[in-house]
Amino acid sequence: MRNSAQNLASLFRTTAELTSRRSASTPASAAAAKQKKRSTVSAAAAKKPTSSLSSADDIDLKQHISNIKIKSSSSSSVSVKRLIKQFKAPSSSSKISNSTNTSLLGIVSDRLNSAGCRGDDDISAEQLSNDASSILQGEMYLDWDQEDKGQNGSLLNFSWLLDITNGTVSAQRKKLHRMRKQKFVFTSSKDTHIGRLVNTCGQKLGSDATIDLFGRLGKETGLKEFNSLIRICIQKARDTTNEDVSVVQINRAYEIFKVLREKGFKIEEETYGQFLMYLIDCGMVEEFNFFADLIRNENPDSIPRLAYYEMLLWIRVNNEEKIQELCRSAVANDAVGKSYFRECLLMALCESDRKEHFLMLLETLDITEVSPVASIERVFRSLGKLLLEPYAERFLLALKGSDIGAANISNFIIEYAISIPNLAVEDIIIKSQKLHTKVEVLPTSAQYEKLISYCCGFFKVHEALGIVDEAFGSGIDLSLEVFHSILDVCCRSCEFNLVHQINSRISHHNVKPNDETIRKMILLYVKMKDFEGAYGLINDLPKMDVKPTAGMYNTIMAGYFREKKIQNAINVLKQMEDADVKPNALTYSYLINNCHSEKDILKFSEDMNISKLQPTKHVFMALINAYASCGLLENAKQVILDKRIPGKDLNEVKGVLIEALAEKGQLTDATKMYEEFKEAECKLSPKSIRCLIEHFQSEGELNRSLKLLEELNDSPYWDDACFTVISYCVRHENLRCAVDLLKQLKDKYTSSEVALDVLFDEAFCLFAEKGTDMQFGLDLLRAIKEELGVQPSRKSLDFLLAACVNAKDSNACFKVWKEYETAGLPYNVLSFVRMYQALLASGDHKSAAKILSNIRGDDPHIHCVIKACQKTYIKSPPVGKKQKKKNKALVATLGLMDALEAKSK
């Protein structure tokens, strides 16, 4: 018993020593702790021993002590665990029920003062009670600032992931329940919320901070949380370009994976799939095999799914032998019961273009045994991609005899048809109709809507309307969202006049529109500048049982402002009042944005305040633009100081101010605000960055523009901003920078020859407009050919010839002329005309005459161009000189005639 008491005392002292460091930092807490300690000691000393403890009860005490989590160094943690193991149970004669105290503190005090602590060499009960009370009365807590980094200093500390055992005592269970409520522990009914929270924290804070945060919350970790943390680490490993960072993140993910295994969770695909896909994408064969063996041992049921990932790996590394081996294994004669195995391999092949191997598995596939429906969809998409129509028809007929349902079969037909490559939308619709007829199934509304959505994706509005007619003709109703998508495409494709047809179909088929439908149709009328038609829709609202909204009138108001019909736009306010429609914040943002005096700005701002409307970000943006247009830049700067701007919108509002300052030439202030953005680690909107780039060009800030351009990566504004910088480089003959940017654009559009041609044509067009010295143009041509490996188009060479006209450089003319032949571009009439013009401009009339002999003069338009060139570049000699030359010729002629006449005599 002596050794047991000594070990327990050492345990308490070690723990108290670890936890007293932080509590001692505040005098008040230290004093309170000492006072509490004294009172506990006095109470414990007054106790008289009753009886010895039982072994079972002592085990309860051990469990309570072991459940206390201590943040310390790894060596201290090991020491604590060793001491707990060495604690031995006293004799079984003691009864916990006889204790005078029912609290955990009282139990420990009674036990330490019991008869079990005998002998002169034993540590006194008073000392043990003091040590115990310092822990059990709240002096011990987790020190989050001193996290255990592990023995090697590189692994995460997962102490918060360890099991939180409720114990067997009712009191502790109730205490734990109260603690959960206090720390906002999420219940199982909120798994979606906690998963979303884990993902958000992981993206914003990083995996380390996320683990720390959830440790503080005391959240019991489930399988979903583990998977979310693993996913965060793997995503960070994918996103980084630093190999060391990637290794650290994968190591952290693996550590979480190990904790998951230790906690006894079954290793499912949601967990291991993330690891395997990362290893596949990186082509790590050895690492994949190690991890796959580990999973196979942990979960033998995962073997078919592991075959799926294995096939993906061999496809990724182009190991034909392994691919063939897997396929043969799946189609072997003894492959009874391997249908799921074949299905998994087939799903992997669906993601590749390996037609031969796909067909090998397809021959033995029973499509009716494939599940779920999503897997069958993937098979039909691959059949369409690989142009395997006979198999598609065979499978469709087989499925028709099953219980899968006509709706699913129709969906498979649509998936097959839209996956066929290089097939026009019109032909896809025809193919879909033929297959539906052959299989004798009718599309449902879901299939019609999918086909309409596909047409809208390619801006095929007329075809989409044709499908609408077909659906209604078959007695199938379509959702209102279908018409919304068609209206949106009409707006984007500038086919505004189709609003009449859409409106007609809505009316004819008794489709009940809502306020958003009407607003979208009004927008199309406004785009056509048909304001009467827009008002006609509003007048018809009572027939449709739809109430007018501010959004409808706002659309009309915005249209009037675009047409600079200011009074008509303001009159919309009166019409809203007559219709009993209250203006909203967007209404006032339009009005304020188009103010041209401070008086009007204040008037509309006051009206909005009277209406008790909360200003939105659009209102603050409008205020900035309005003040800037009035030249009141100081007032514009004051807008961003308004406390009513929501925090999430503040950066966007500041971006508008930066744009306004740049447009007004206040580049110093705009740059200062931009630098403040960067220091605060905030992101400026792509639109604002592009605006800065455009105005920095006028100031010659090329280096700054290039840095801003880097921030626009993966933004739709990047292309436009990049060409803005290229334009500057061409104008200022910065060849190196221009070529580098052209290379970036080439890499982006490498799959589009048309885009590349347009790109380089524009560069040479800019040079032709500016060109006075041909050397830069020729150097640019050489760099594009040699460094980028791109042959110039005919239009690019035509622009270079046009530049030769301005430069009056005949040598450059012949160099460019030779490039047509090098590029394999035959000369045409326009080439000869441009060359003729350039040679005339350079003064090489002899060469120009040779070019002229190759131009046919029977085309009146070409004849007019030639005459214009001759009139411009061939100067007639002055009249006096002409007359003098004529007199000399006449004298010479008369002299020759006199000589001949004398000779004849």
BELKAFEN-V401905 format. One record per backbone hydrogen bond with DSSP energy under -1.0 kcal/mol. NH is the residue of the N-H (numbers start at 1). CO is the residue of the C=O. E is the energy in kcal/mol with one decimal. If there is no record, write none. Layout:
nh=(NH/NH)
co=(CO/CO)
e=(E/E)
This chain:
nh=(5/6/7/8/9/10/11/12/13/14/15/16/17/18/19/20/23/24/25/26/30/31/32/33/34/35/36/37/38/39/40/41/42/43/44/45/46/58/59/60/61/62/63/64/65/66/67/68/77/78/79/80/81/82/83/84/85/86/94/98/99/107/108/109/110/111/112/113/117/118/128/129/130/131/132/133/134/136/137/138/146/161/162/173/174/175/176/177/178/179/180/181/182/183/184/185/190/191/194/195/196/197/198/199/200/201/202/203/204/205/210/211/212/213/214/215/216/217/219/226/227/228/229/230/231/232/233/234/235/236/237/238/239/240/246/247/248/249/250/251/252/253/254/255/256/257/258/259/260/261/262/263/264/265/268/271/272/273/276/277/278/279/280/281/282/283/284/285/288/289/290/291/292/293/294/295/296/297/298/299/302/303/306/307/308/309/310/311/312/313/314/315/316/317/319/320/323/324/325/326/327/328/329/330/331/335/336/338/342/343/344/345/346/347/348/349/350/351/352/355/358/359/360/361/362/363/365/369/376/377/378/379/380/381/382/383/384/385/386/387/388/392/393/394/395/396/397/398/399/400/402/409/410/411/412/413/414/415/416/417/418/420/428/429/430/431/432/433/434/435/436/437/438/439/440/441/448/449/450/451/452/453/454/455/456/457/458/459/460/461/464/465/466/467/468/469/470/471/472/473/474/475/476/484/485/486/487/488/489/490/491/492/493/495/496/498/499/500/502/503/504/505/506/507/508/509/510/511/518/519/520/521/522/523/524/525/526/527/528/529/530/531/534/535/536/537/538/539/540/541/544/546/553/554/555/556/557/558/559/560/561/562/563/564/565/566/569/570/571/573/575/576/577/578/579/580/581/588/589/590/591/592/593/594/595/601/602/603/604/605/606/607/608/609/610/611/612/613/620/621/622/623/624/625/626/627/628/629/630/631/632/633/636/637/638/641/642/645/649/653/654/655/656/657/658/659/660/661/662/663/664/665/666/667/670/671/672/673/674/675/676/677/678/679/680/681/682/689/690/691/692/693/694/695/696/697/700/701/702/705/706/707/708/709/710/712/713/715/718/721/722/723/724/725/726/727/728/729/730/731/732/734/735/738/739/740/741/742/743/744/745/746/747/748/749/752/756/757/758/759/760/761/762/763/764/765/766/767/768/769/770/771/778/779/780/781/782/783/784/785/786/787/788/790/797/798/799/800/801/802/803/804/805/806/807/808/809/813/814/815/816/817/818/819/822/823/824/825/832/833/834/835/836/837/838/839/840/841/842/844/845/848/849/850/851/852/853/854/855/863/864/865/866/867/868/869/870/871/872/873/874/882/883/884/885/886/887/888/889/890/891/892/893/894/895/896/897/898/899/900/901/902/903/904/905)
co=(1/2/3/4/5/6/7/8/9/10/11/12/13/14/15/16/19/20/22/23/26/27/28/29/30/31/32/33/34/35/36/37/38/39/40/41/42/54/55/56/57/58/59/60/61/62/63/65/73/74/75/76/77/78/79/80/81/82/53/95/96/103/104/105/106/107/108/109/114/116/124/125/126/127/128/129/130/132/133/135/143/158/159/169/170/171/172/173/174/175/176/177/178/179/181/180/187/188/190/191/192/193/194/195/196/197/198/199/200/201/206/207/208/209/210/211/212/213/214/222/223/224/225/226/227/228/229/230/231/232/233/234/235/236/242/243/244/245/246/247/248/249/250/251/252/253/254/255/256/257/258/259/261/260/266/268/268/269/272/273/274/275/276/277/278/280/279/283/284/285/286/287/288/289/290/291/292/293/294/295/299/300/302/303/304/305/306/307/308/309/310/311/312/313/314/318/319/320/321/322/323/324/325/326/327/332/334/335/338/339/340/341/342/343/344/345/346/348/349/353/354/355/356/357/358/359/362/366/372/373/374/375/376/377/378/379/380/381/382/384/383/388/389/390/391/392/393/394/395/396/399/405/406/407/408/409/410/411/412/413/414/417/424/425/426/427/428/429/430/431/432/433/434/435/436/436/444/445/446/447/448/449/450/451/452/453/455/456/455/459/460/461/462/463/464/465/466/467/468/469/470/472/471/480/481/482/483/484/485/486/487/488/489/490/494/495/496/497/498/499/500/501/502/503/504/505/507/506/514/515/516/517/518/519/520/521/522/523/524/526/525/529/530/531/532/533/534/535/536/538/540/541/549/550/551/552/553/554/555/556/557/558/559/561/560/564/565/566/567/570/571/572/573/574/575/577/576/584/585/586/587/588/589/590/592/597/598/599/600/601/602/603/604/605/606/607/609/608/616/617/618/619/620/621/622/623/624/625/626/628/627/631/632/633/634/638/639/642/646/649/650/651/652/653/654/655/656/657/658/659/660/662/661/665/666/667/668/669/670/671/672/673/674/675/676/678/677/685/686/687/688/689/690/691/692/693/697/696/700/701/702/703/704/705/706/709/710/712/715/717/718/719/720/721/722/723/724/725/726/727/728/729/733/734/735/736/737/738/739/740/741/742/743/744/745/749/752/753/754/755/756/757/758/759/760/761/762/763/764/765/766/767/774/775/776/777/778/779/780/781/782/783/783/784/793/794/795/796/797/798/799/800/801/802/803/804/804/809/810/811/812/813/814/815/818/819/821/820/828/829/830/831/832/833/834/835/836/837/838/839/843/844/845/846/847/848/849/851/852/859/860/861/862/863/864/865/866/867/868/869/870/878/879/880/881/882/883/884/885/886/887/888/889/890/891/892/893/894/895/896/897/898/899/900/901)
e=(-2.4/-2.3/-2.5/-2.4/-2.4/-2.5/-2.2/-2.3/-2.7/-2.6/-2.3/-3.2/-2.5/-1.9/-2.2/-1.8/-1.1/-2.0/-1.3/-1.1/-2.2/-2.6/-2.4/-2.3/-2.3/-2.5/-2.5/-2.3/-2.6/-2.3/-2.0/-2.4/-2.5/-2.1/-2.5/-2.5/-1.6/-2.1/-1.7/-1.4/-1.7/-2.3/-2.4/-2.3/-2.4/-2.8/-1.4/-1.3/-2.3/-2.2/-2.1/-2.5/-2.2/-2.3/-2.3/-2.3/-2.0/-1.7/-1.2/-1.0/-1.4/-2.7/-2.4/-2.7/-3.0/-2.6/-2.5/-1.4/-1.7/-1.1/-2.0/-2.6/-2.3/-2.3/-2.6/-2.9/-1.8/-2.9/-1.9/-1.4/-1.1/-1.5/-1.1/-1.7/-2.2/-2.1/-2.5/-1.9/-2.2/-2.2/-2.1/-1.7/-2.1/-1.9/-1.2/-2.4/-2.0/-1.2/-2.4/-2.5/-2.1/-2.4/-2.7/-2.2/-2.5/-2.8/-2.5/-2.2/-2.5/-3.3/-2.0/-2.5/-2.2/-2.7/-2.5/-1.6/-1.9/-1.8/-1.6/-2.1/-2.6/-2.3/-2.3/-2.4/-2.6/-2.1/-2.0/-2.4/-2.4/-2.2/-2.1/-2.0/-2.3/-1.7/-2.1/-2.3/-2.1/-2.3/-2.3/-2.3/-2.2/-2.3/-2.4/-2.1/-2.2/-2.2/-2.3/-2.0/-2.3/-1.9/-2.5/-1.8/-1.7/-1.7/-1.0/-1.1/-2.2/-2.6/-2.5/-2.4/-1.6/-2.3/-2.5/-2.6/-1.7/-1.3/-2.6/-1.2/-1.7/-2.4/-2.2/-2.3/-3.0/-2.3/-1.8/-2.2/-2.7/-2.0/-1.8/-3.1/-2.0/-1.4/-2.5/-1.8/-1.2/-1.7/-2.4/-2.5/-1.9/-2.1/-2.3/-2.2/-2.3/-2.1/-2.4/-1.2/-1.9/-2.6/-2.1/-2.3/-2.2/-2.7/-2.1/-1.7/-1.7/-1.9/-1.1/-1.5/-2.7/-2.4/-2.3/-1.9/-2.6/-2.3/-1.5/-2.1/-1.7/-1.1/-1.8/-1.6/-2.1/-2.6/-1.6/-1.6/-1.9/-1.7/-1.2/-2.0/-1.2/-2.1/-1.7/-1.7/-2.2/-2.3/-2.0/-2.2/-2.1/-2.3/-2.4/-1.1/-2.9/-1.8/-2.7/-2.2/-2.8/-2.3/-2.1/-1.9/-2.6/-1.7/-1.4/-1.7/-2.6/-1.8/-2.2/-1.9/-2.0/-2.4/-2.5/-2.6/-2.5/-1.2/-2.2/-2.0/-1.8/-2.8/-2.3/-2.2/-2.4/-2.2/-2.1/-2.0/-2.5/-2.4/-1.1/-1.9/-2.3/-2.5/-1.9/-2.3/-2.4/-2.5/-2.0/-2.1/-2.5/-1.8/-1.0/-1.7/-2.7/-1.4/-1.8/-2.5/-1.8/-1.9/-1.9/-2.2/-2.1/-2.6/-2.5/-2.4/-1.4/-1.3/-2.5/-1.7/-2.3/-2.0/-2.5/-2.3/-2.0/-2.3/-1.7/-2.2/-2.7/-1.6/-1.0/-1.3/-1.8/-1.4/-2.2/-2.4/-2.0/-2.2/-2.3/-2.1/-2.8/-2.3/-1.0/-2.2/-1.9/-2.2/-2.3/-2.0/-2.8/-2.2/-1.5/-2.0/-2.7/-2.5/-1.5/-1.8/-2.9/-1.2/-1.5/-2.5/-2.2/-1.7/-1.5/-2.3/-1.4/-1.1/-1.2/-2.0/-1.4/-2.9/-1.7/-1.4/-2.7/-2.8/-1.7/-2.2/-2.3/-2.1/-1.6/-1.4/-2.7/-1.3/-2.0/-2.3/-2.1/-1.4/-1.8/-2.2/-2.0/-2.3/-1.7/-1.3/-3.1/-1.6/-1.8/-2.0/-2.0/-3.0/-2.2/-1.0/-1.9/-1.8/-2.4/-2.1/-2.4/-2.1/-2.3/-2.3/-2.0/-1.8/-2.5/-1.9/-1.3/-2.0/-1.7/-2.5/-2.2/-2.3/-2.0/-2.3/-2.7/-2.6/-2.3/-2.5/-1.4/-1.4/-2.8/-1.3/-1.8/-2.1/-1.4/-1.4/-2.0/-1.4/-1.5/-2.2/-2.6/-2.0/-1.4/-1.6/-2.2/-2.1/-2.5/-2.6/-2.3/-2.6/-1.5/-1.6/-2.9/-1.5/-2.2/-2.7/-2.1/-2.3/-2.1/-2.5/-2.0/-1.9/-2.0/-2.4/-1.9/-1.5/-2.8/-2.1/-2.5/-1.9/-2.2/-2.4/-2.3/-1.8/-2.5/-1.6/-1.1/-2.5/-1.6/-1.8/-2.3/-1.8/-2.3/-2.2/-1.3/-1.3/-1.1/-1.6/-1.8/-2.5/-3.1/-2.2/-1.6/-1.8/-2.2/-2.5/-1.6/-2.3/-2.5/-2.5/-2.2/-3.1/-1.1/-1.9/-2.6/-2.1/-2.2/-2.3/-2.1/-1.7/-2.1/-2.4/-2.6/-1.5/-2.1/-1.9/-1.8/-2.5/-2.4/-2.3/-2.3/-2.5/-2.3/-1.4/-2.1/-2.1/-2.2/-1.6/-2.4/-1.9/-1.3/-4.0/-2.4/-2.5/-2.6/-2.1/-2.3/-2.5/-2.3/-1.8/-3.0/-2.2/-1.3/-2.2/-1.8/-2.3/-2.3/-1.7/-2.3/-2.2/-1.9/-1.7/-1.2/-1.2/-2.3/-1.8/-1.1/-1.3/-1.8/-1.7/-2.5/-2.5/-1.8/-1.0/-2.0/-2.5/-1.0/-3.1/-2.1/-2.4/-2.6/-2.4/-2.7/-2.4/-2.5/-2.4/-2.3/-2.4/-1.8/-2.0/-1.5/-1.9/-2.2/-1.4/-2.0/-2.4/-1.4/-1.5/-1.7/-2.5/-2.0/-1.9/-2.5/-2.3/-2.1/-2.3/-2.6/-2.4/-1.8/-2.8/-2.1/-1.6/-2.2/-2.0/-2.4/-2.1/-2.2/-2.0/-2.0/-1.9/-2.5/-2.3/-2.1/-2.6/-2.5/-2.2/-2.2/-2.3/-2.0/-2.0/-2.2/-2.2/-1.9/-1.8/-1.0)
